[in-house]
C-alpha cells in the first residue's frame, strides 16, 4: 500500500493500482488500500476525463473502505467528489458533510463542499466554504480561485478579480488561470 502511494505521487498509476490490488489480496480488510485504489482509479486519470465506469469503480472501493472503517473521513470526501463528478450533488453533499462531521479541521473537506455548492449554483454557500478553507489554510491558492469564480457569478466582479490575483500572488503556478479568469 505504501509503495502504491509512492508510485501514485510519482504519477505511475498503473504500478500504484497493482500495488493496491496486491495489498488487498494480502489483507482484504485493509480499508486504506481500498481508499487509495479508489483515488487512483479516478484521480490519477485527471478527474475531468475519468469515465463514468471508472467513477463507479472508485465508488465501490470507497463503499468497501467505509464498510471496514466507517469513520474514514477521506473515503466519505472522495466518494462525495465522485458523486459531484456524476452530478449527483445531493449525495455528494451528504458524504462531504459526513467527512466534515468526522474532521472539521481538514480544509479539503470545505474545499470539496464549496465546489459542490458552486456546481449546484449555490454560490453564496460556496463562498462561505472557500472562506473557511482560507481560515484553515490561508495560503491555499485554489480556494482563492474558486472563491473568485463564485464571486463573479454573484456579480461581485472587483472582489472576484482580487481573489484571482491573490491566488497568483501566492503561487505563480496559478498565474495563467488567475489572469484568464480576470480577463473573462
N, C-alpha and C positions, 0 to 999 in steps of 0.2 A: 504494500500500500504506500509506504513512504517513498519507495523508489518510483512508483507511479506518479506521486505528487511531483517529484523532481523532474520526471520526463514531461509532465503536464506543463510545468513552469518553463521548460526549455522549448515548448511548442511541439513536442513529439507526441501527438495524441494517440497514434496507433500503439506505441510502446506503453504509454500510460494506461490505455484501455486493457492491453494484455496483462499488465501487472495487477490492475484492479480485478480483472477476471480471475487471475491466479490467487489473489488474496481471498476472494470469495470462495473459490474452490477449496482452499485450505480451511477457511472458517466461514461457513455460510451464515453465521450470526454476527459478523463484523459489520456493524452499521456504517462505520466511517468509509469502508470500501464501497458500499452501495452509494453513499452520498457522493464520493469522489468520482465514481464511474458515471453517475447521472450528470454531474457537472461536465465531465469530459465529453459526454455524448452530445450535449447541446452547446456548451460554451466554446469549446476549442474549435468549433467549425465557424465561428462568428455567428452569434445569435441571430442576426438579421437573415442569415442564409440557412439556418438549420431547417430541415424538413419537418413536416408535422409528424411523420413517423418517428424521427429521432426525438422530437419533443415528447411524444407519448412514451417512448422507451425510457427517457430520462424520468418522466413522472413515475413510472413503475419502480425505478430504483429509489426515488425519494420516498415513495409509499413503503417500500421494503425497509428502508433505513428507519422510518418512523415507527413501523411495526415492531422493530427491535428496540429502538431507543426513542420513546415518544416525546422526549424533551429536547430533541436535537433542533435547535433554532435554525441552523443553516439549511437543514432539509426542508423545513417549512418555507423559509425565504426562497430557496431555489425552486421549490415546487410552485410557489406563488409567481416567480418570474416566468416559469413555463406556462402557467395559466394566462399570464399577461400576454405573452407572445401569441397564444391561441385566441386572444381577445376575449377571454372569459374573466372579465375584470372583477366580478363579484367574488368568484372563487379565489382569485389572486389576492384580493384584499383580506379575505378570511385567513389565508395561510400567512400572509405577511404580518397581519395583526397577531396571529399566534406566535410568530417569531418574536415580535415586539413584546409580547407577554412574558416570554422567556428571557429575552435580552434587550433591555431598553437602552443599553449603552453602546450597542453596535450601530454605528451611523449608517452602515449599508442597509439595515432594515428600513430606516427612514427614507433613504435614497430610493429604494425599490418601491416603497409605498407611494412616495411622491411621483415617481414615474408612472405608476399605475393610475393615480388620480389624474395626472396630466393626460394620459391616454383616454381616460373616461371624460375628459374635458371639464374636470372639476379643478380648475387652475388655482383657485384660492387655497384649497386644501393642499394642493401640490406645493405651493409656495411655503405654506406652514411647515411641511415636512422638509423641504430644502433648507429652510431656516434652522430647523432642528439639527440637520446634518452639520451645518456650519457652527452651531453651538458645540457639537461634539468633536468636530474636525474642521477647525477654522480655515485650514489651507487646502480644502478639497475643491479643486477647480471644477470637477464635473457638477457639483452642486450649484456653483455659480452659473454654469452654462444652462443647466436645467431650469434654474430659477429665472434666468433671463428669458428663456423661451416662454415660460408660464406668464411672466410679467408682460411680455409682448402681446400674448394672446388676450390679456385683460386690458390692453391699451395703455399700459404704463411704459411707454417706449424709452423715455430717458432712463428710468430705473433699469430697464432691460439692458440697455447699452452699457450702463455702469457695471452690471453683473457680468456681462460678457468680457468687458475689459479687465475686470478683477481676475477672472479666470486666466486670461492671457498674461497678466502681471505675475500671477502665482507660478505658472508653469508655461514656458514658451511653447511647449508641445501643443498647447490649446490655442495658440495664436490664430492659426488658419481657421479653425472652427469659430472662434470668437469673432474674428473680423468678418467672416462670411455671414454670421448671424446678425451682426451690426448692420451690414450692408443690406440685408433683407428687410 
